[in-house]
């Protein structure tokens, strides 16, 4: 089954790995900026269970070719393996089946070991404030992320005054020492340390991965949570959640795309979306499902 056309036997269309293999930085940038991304870990289940990128689906290379018909027809496919040639094999399979929006990094550990200070920036104003003698950071500064979903988190920066840095990665930028939890390094690319124009204080933002400060009236804040937290969570499954209406603090949502037709929608709503939204907007009185799920034919959960 081919997405476009079979290119495997076309001499002038030979597979060129260099067109699809990315640097670690470009890999994370693609993951952050692409509208729809499907991330696959090609290692064995044991390695995947020990550690994997947030949001990655485990698809061991020995099962990859037989699963080609399940590959998404839209969006970008990102692959990584264990450095044993899995990604090259998978990339060739995708290419031979006409896929053209796929990219890979060969070795999983590189996605952590090759992260460096070039992955984030500091504005001149923020740097000046950080260097101020009033800012006490004897060990350095902690770049922290509170993940809200595999690809969304709340970013903060605070002085680090102890030496509990055993599980952290050290960066030096503009003469300043920064630390970040090793497990959170996939959230670093694209991060900007700057000054909040409203408060004059240091803030950390990441366009694509960061969850911004909620602003505006009640409806504005509800929509922001849907856009920045809920929909990125359901997008990898083909789903979308939209606001139907608000009545006296009660929020009515519609589940579409892959969500519609879901026999488990109550679980989806109660355990996922509702908790996420109420944590972010405590003023929400209740959340209701306004979707006609009987008309759906593509369950969100497969």
C-alpha angles and dihedrals in degrees: 000000000000129000094210114341138330108263098171096102100037109111096202092049100058117163111259112194093198089068092061107029112095135196114250091254093050090046091057091043090054090048090051101044107033115103094227124016132182113196121198130190108206097192125103122282092255094057090043092054091051094053140337140159114279110266096015120141116219112237110160112216093243089065097039101093093047089052096051092105089061094056116118116260094210132043133033123304115213121194136188133171143176099278093265097113095269094128094051090051092048092045091053091049091052092047093048088053094053101258113144107171101071131113136180150195113207102217127045094208091057087066087069105024095052096051109114143163092284088073092076138037137211124210117229090245093052091046091053091052093046090052091051114119088230090068108083111203108148095174099028137263127313116223102203132186126191104202115221094176135355091280104024131070147154111253125210138167125208138163115269112218103171135058099243093126100122095120095037137099117231123221130180118203128166088350092303124118117227129184131199132181107259092229091057098054092106087069095056105079112098095016117148126196109205145140121279105236092212099050104019089230129124115273134180119219135177119188106220099014105040126087108224128222109278111250139178132027127330095279092046091054093047091051091048092054090049092050099042104032116013102043096046086054095054099032096085088061093049094256134132132191121204135183113254100180146316123232122181093331094315115122122213116199135191122213114210142168110024090357095066115093093025114154088199096051093121090057090046091051099041100041102034122018098030094051092046094049097044091050090054098038108030090180090075108113097193142339123226134188111239095177124119095225094175090074094054123101102179112068117214092223114056 
